[in-house]
Amino acid sequence: MIPYNTKQRLARKARIRKKVKGTSDRPRLTVYKSMKHIYTQVVDDSAGETLASTSTVSKEFKDRMKSAKNLEAAKLVGEIVADKLIQRGIKKLVFDRNGYIYHGKIAAIVEKVREKGIIV
């Protein structure tokens, strides 16, 4: 049985995904939050490939921070994914919040990406 709040999030996710598509010019930055970790991916939906990804379980993250549950961890994940995008020459993104409210950790990731000069 799926909890009610998860059903609501999945319904929001479906509505968002109808409208948000990643292209080669503007790939889609998607965020997933579990109870312990945060995961991000940058996806080109037209080619069907993942261009960059990072999470709180990745080696780049664990080298710089131990705790994965706080707002600082979300900011670091945003910084790492932004650095990967800059290396690939990607300057514009479409944001897919994956049904989550644009608040807290989700907003912190996007703000860090914007600070690095990427248009979201």
N, C-alpha and C positions, 0 to 999 in steps of 0.2 A: 504494500500500500504506500503510495506516494503522499507525503505530507502536503497539506493545503497550500502553504506558502511556496513550496517547490512547484506545484501545479500552476500557481499564479505566475511565477518567474518564467516557467517554460512557455506559457501563453504569451507573455510580453516578449520573450525571445523570438517566438515565431512571427509576431507582428513586426518586430524590428528587422528580422532577416528578410522579410518580403521586400523591404525598401533599401536595405544597405547591401551593396555589392562591391567587392574589391576588384579593381582593374589593374593593369600593369602600370598605369599612370598614378593611380591612387589605391594602393592595396588596403586591405581591411585589417585594422588592429583589433583583435578580440581578446577579451579578458575573462578568465574563469577563476572563481574563488571557491576553494574547498574549506573545510573547517580548520585545516592546518596550513594550507599553502595557497599561493597565488601563481597563476600561469598566464602567460601572454603569448600570442602568436600573431605574426603578420602574414596574411594570406592573400595571394593573387587568385581570386575565384575564377577568372576567365581562363587561366592556364592550369588551375587546380593544383597549385603548389604553395608550400610554406616557405616564405622568404627569410624569416627570422623568428626565433622563439627563445624565451627564457622563462625561468620560474624560480621560486624560492628553494627548489631542490637541485638547481643547476650548480655546476662547479664554480662558475663566475660569481654567483651569489654567495656561496658558502665560504669562498676565499675572503670575502669582504665583511660578512655579517653572520652571526650565529642564529639569532632569533628570527623566525619567519612570520610571526603573528602580528606585528605592530605596524603602524603607519610608516615608520622609517623603512621597513622592509619593502613596502609597496613602492615607496619613492625610489629605492635602489633598483627594484625590478624595472621601473620606468626608465631609469637612467641607463641601465644595461641594454635594454631593447632599443633605446634611442641611439646609443653608440653603434650598435649593430646595423641600424638603418642608415646612419651616416656613412659607415664604411661601404655599404652597398649603393650609396648615392640616391637614396629615397628621401624626398623632401616633403611629400604630401601623403596624408593618410585619411581613411574614413574610419571612424570609431564605431565599433560594435560593443555595446556595454553588456551584451549577452543576457539581457533581462534584469540586470541589477540596477538599483537606483544609483544615479550619478552623485555619489556622496562618499566621503571617507577614503578608503583604499582605492576604489575605482577612480575617483577624481584625482587622487594623488599621482597615480600612474600617468594619466593623461597630462597633468600639469607638468610633470618632469619631462615628458616627451616634448611638450611645447617649449619648455625652457631651453631645450637643446636646439631649437630653431626649426623644428619640423611642424608643418601646418596640419592641424587636425581639425 
